[in-house]
Amino acid sequence: MGLPEGFKERMHTRHYGGLTIHLAGRLDQICFKLYAAVDQGPFSKHFADLKQLNPTHEELQTARRWCVTQDVSEAFAIDLNQTVLALGVENANS
């Protein structure tokens, strides 16, 4: 379990007066949204958000590889592959 590799380097920092905010980078958002979309299904806000991000094949595959480190169950792997297929990646295991 943990954040996607390189998360800290991709983080965007914004300063608003005395407030500092660290925002996840695009690839990390795709990772988190894919994980949530698998958990909550194709009609969830997370799936819709992920489609709006319009991830590339490479970004989805990177996110898929991270997701399997978060949940190693066979059921999750099946749902993950179905979700990636629903996003237009024909070979979900590559």
Secondary structure by P-SEA (a helix, b strand, c coil): ccccccccccbbbbbcccbbbbbbcaaaaaaaaaaaaaacccccaaaaaaaaacccaaaaaaaaaaaaaacccaaaaaaaaaaaaaaccccccc
